[in-house]
Amino acid sequence: MTVYEAGKSGVYDKPVKAMVCSVGATGNTPEGTFKLGERHEWRSLFGNCYGQYAVKITGNILFHSVPYYTKDKADLEVDEYNMLGESVSAGCVRLSVIDVKWIYD
């Protein structure tokens, strides 16, 4: 995923940050330009797990960390972390904590 800012022409064509992410396994992650919505330090996700630094993209699609089993920073689902870069989510954009915290802030 690449985040852009507006260049001198006003067009969002100046890359600011590139991040490895995981998106929807069935192609259900929307593409486009979005105004970010509500933010949660921890958010319950599908399947009894939690995402850290969740930021609403659109509808029920979020940016969030790789899933955690609980709201404990030591309880990361390591197997899911190792799948960053693959299409494995339910539609949300999964990122490493440091990258999603950048978006959250």
Phi and psi in degrees as GROMACS dihedral restraints (atoms count N, CA, C in turn):
[ dihedral_restraints ]
;  ai    aj    ak    al  type     phi  dphi    fc
    3     4     5     6     1  -123.4    20    10
    4     5     6     7     1   133.5    20    10
    6     7     8     9     1  -101.2    20    10
    7     8     9    10     1   133.1    20    10
    9    10    11    12     1  -117.5    20    10
   10    11    12    13     1   155.7    20    10
   12    13    14    15     1  -121.9    20    10
   13    14    15    16     1   162.9    20    10
   15    16    17    18     1   -68.8    20    10
   16    17    18    19     1   133.1    20    10
   18    19    20    21     1   -83.4    20    10
   19    20    21    22     1  -169.5    20    10
   21    22    23    24     1   -60.7    20    10
   22    23    24    25     1   -28.2    20    10
   24    25    26    27     1   -81.7    20    10
   25    26    27    28     1    -6.0    20    10
   27    28    29    30     1    88.6    20    10
   28    29    30    31     1    -3.6    20    10
   30    31    32    33     1   -89.3    20    10
   31    32    33    34     1   138.9    20    10
   33    34    35    36     1   -76.3    20    10
   34    35    36    37     1    84.7    20    10
   36    37    38    39     1  -133.6    20    10
   37    38    39    40     1     8.2    20    10
   39    40    41    42     1  -105.1    20    10
   40    41    42    43     1   107.4    20    10
   42    43    44    45     1   -64.5    20    10
   43    44    45    46     1   135.5    20    10
   45    46    47    48     1  -110.5    20    10
   46    47    48    49     1   -42.5    20    10
   48    49    50    51     1  -156.0    20    10
   49    50    51    52     1   136.8    20    10
   51    52    53    54     1  -115.7    20    10
   52    53    54    55     1   139.5    20    10
   54    55    56    57     1  -138.8    20    10
   55    56    57    58     1   145.0    20    10
   57    58    59    60     1   -79.7    20    10
   58    59    60    61     1   132.4    20    10
   60    61    62    63     1  -140.3    20    10
   61    62    63    64     1   170.3    20    10
   63    64    65    66     1  -119.0    20    10
   64    65    66    67     1   142.7    20    10
   66    67    68    69     1  -124.3    20    10
   67    68    69    70     1  -173.3    20    10
   69    70    71    72     1   -59.7    20    10
   70    71    72    73     1   134.8    20    10
   72    73    74    75     1   -67.3    20    10
   73    74    75    76     1   -25.6    20    10
   75    76    77    78     1  -112.4    20    10
   76    77    78    79     1    22.7    20    10
   78    79    80    81     1    73.8    20    10
   79    80    81    82     1    22.7    20    10
   81    82    83    84     1   -97.9    20    10
   82    83    84    85     1    17.7    20    10
   84    85    86    87     1   -93.5    20    10
   85    86    87    88     1   119.0    20    10
   87    88    89    90     1   -69.1    20    10
   88    89    90    91     1   148.4    20    10
   90    91    92    93     1  -106.4    20    10
   91    92    93    94     1   151.5    20    10
   93    94    95    96     1   140.2    20    10
   94    95    96    97     1  -163.3    20    10
   96    97    98    99     1  -109.7    20    10
   97    98    99   100     1   129.3    20    10
   99   100   101   102     1  -133.5    20    10
  100   101   102   103     1   148.5    20    10
  102   103   104   105     1   -90.5    20    10
  103   104   105   106     1   123.5    20    10
  105   106   107   108     1   -70.1    20    10
  106   107   108   109     1   145.6    20    10
  108   109   110   111     1  -110.2    20    10
  109   110   111   112     1  -145.4    20    10
  111   112   113   114     1   -55.4    20    10
  112   113   114   115     1   152.6    20    10
  114   115   116   117     1  -124.4    20    10
  115   116   117   118     1   144.9    20    10
  117   118   119   120     1  -137.7    20    10
  118   119   120   121     1   131.8    20    10
  120   121   122   123     1   -63.2    20    10
  121   122   123   124     1   -39.7    20    10
  123   124   125   126     1  -131.8    20    10
  124   125   126   127     1   140.5    20    10
  126   127   128   129     1  -139.2    20    10
  127   128   129   130     1   132.8    20    10
  129   130   131   132     1   -67.1    20    10
  130   131   132   133     1   135.5    20    10
  132   133   134   135     1  -117.0    20    10
  133   134   135   136     1   176.7    20    10
  135   136   137   138     1   -62.8    20    10
  136   137   138   139     1   142.6    20    10
  138   139   140   141     1    82.6    20    10
  139   140   141   142     1    32.1    20    10
  141   142   143   144     1    54.3    20    10
  142   143   144   145     1    49.2    20    10
  144   145   146   147     1  -138.2    20    10
  145   146   147   148     1   175.6    20    10
  147   148   149   150     1  -131.5    20    10
  148   149   150   151     1   147.2    20    10
  150   151   152   153     1  -113.4    20    10
  151   152   153   154     1   139.8    20    10
  153   154   155   156     1   -94.8    20    10
  154   155   156   157     1   143.9    20    10
  156   157   158   159     1    54.4    20    10
  157   158   159   160     1    56.0    20    10
  159   160   161   162     1   -78.8    20    10
  160   161   162   163     1   133.4    20    10
  162   163   164   165     1  -130.8    20    10
  163   164   165   166     1   125.7    20    10
  165   166   167   168     1   -68.7    20    10
  166   167   168   169     1   131.6    20    10
  168   169   170   171     1   -96.3    20    10
  169   170   171   172     1   -60.1    20    10
  171   172   173   174     1  -164.0    20    10
  172   173   174   175     1   142.4    20    10
  174   175   176   177     1    54.5    20    10
  175   176   177   178     1  -127.5    20    10
  177   178   179   180     1  -100.9    20    10
  178   179   180   181     1    19.2    20    10
  180   181   182   183     1   -94.0    20    10
  181   182   183   184     1   129.1    20    10
  183   184   185   186     1  -128.7    20    10
  184   185   186   187     1   157.7    20    10
  186   187   188   189     1   -87.4    20    10
  187   188   189   190     1   136.9    20    10
  189   190   191   192     1  -161.6    20    10
  190   191   192   193     1   166.8    20    10
  192   193   194   195     1   -66.9    20    10
  193   194   195   196     1   168.8    20    10
  195   196   197   198     1   -55.7    20    10
  196   197   198   199     1   145.6    20    10
  198   199   200   201     1   -62.2    20    10
  199   200   201   202     1   150.5    20    10
  201   202   203   204     1  -116.2    20    10
  202   203   204   205     1   149.8    20    10
  204   205   206   207     1   -69.0    20    10
  205   206   207   208     1   -35.9    20    10
  207   208   209   210     1  -138.8    20    10
  208   209   210   211     1  -179.4    20    10
  210   211   212   213     1   -83.9    20    10
  211   212   213   214     1    42.1    20    10
  213   214   215   216     1  -118.4    20    10
  214   215   216   217     1   124.0    20    10
  216   217   218   219     1   -61.7    20    10
  217   218   219   220     1   -15.4    20    10
  219   220   221   222     1   -92.0    20    10
  220   221   222   223     1     3.2    20    10
  222   223   224   225     1  -111.5    20    10
  223   224   225   226     1    34.7    20    10
  225   226   227   228     1   -64.0    20    10
  226   227   228   229     1   140.8    20    10
  228   229   230   231     1   -79.4    20    10
  229   230   231   232     1    91.8    20    10
  231   232   233   234     1   -58.4    20    10
  232   233   234   235     1   -40.5    20    10
  234   235   236   237     1   -59.7    20    10
  235   236   237   238     1   -36.7    20    10
  237   238   239   240     1   -70.1    20    10
  238   239   240   241     1   -37.7    20    10
  240   241   242   243     1   -60.1    20    10
  241   242   243   244     1   -41.0    20    10
  243   244   245   246     1   -68.9    20    10
  244   245   246   247     1    -8.5    20    10
  246   247   248   249     1   -99.8    20    10
  247   248   249   250     1     7.2    20    10
  249   250   251   252     1   -55.7    20    10
  250   251   252   253     1   136.4    20    10
  252   253   254   255     1    99.6    20    10
  253   254   255   256     1    -8.6    20    10
  255   256   257   258     1  -109.8    20    10
  256   257   258   259     1   160.3    20    10
  258   259   260   261     1   -87.8    20    10
  259   260   261   262     1    94.0    20    10
  261   262   263   264     1  -135.5    20    10
  262   263   264   265     1    -5.4    20    10
  264   265   266   267     1   -85.9    20    10
  265   266   267   268     1   177.9    20    10
  267   268   269   270     1   -85.9    20    10
  268   269   270   271     1     5.5    20    10
  270   271   272   273     1   135.8    20    10
  271   272   273   274     1   -23.6    20    10
  273   274   275   276     1   -72.6    20    10
  274   275   276   277     1   166.3    20    10
  276   277   278   279     1  -101.0    20    10
  277   278   279   280     1   112.2    20    10
  279   280   281   282     1   -92.2    20    10
  280   281   282   283     1   138.1    20    10
  282   283   284   285     1  -137.7    20    10
  283   284   285   286     1   166.2    20    10
  285   286   287   288     1   -66.2    20    10
  286   287   288   289     1   158.5    20    10
  288   289   290   291     1   -59.3    20    10
  289   290   291   292     1   -44.2    20    10
  291   292   293   294     1   -62.8    20    10
  292   293   294   295     1   -36.1    20    10
  294   295   296   297     1   -74.3    20    10
  295   296   297   298     1   -43.8    20    10
  297   298   299   300     1   -70.4    20    10
  298   299   300   301     1   -29.5    20    10
  300   301   302   303     1   -64.6    20    10
  301   302   303   304     1   -35.8    20    10
  303   304   305   306     1   -61.0    20    10
  304   305   306   307     1   -44.1    20    10
  306   307   308   309     1   -67.4    20    10
  307   308   309   310     1   -45.6    20    10
  309   310   311   312     1   -55.8    20    10
  310   311   312   313     1   -43.1    20    10
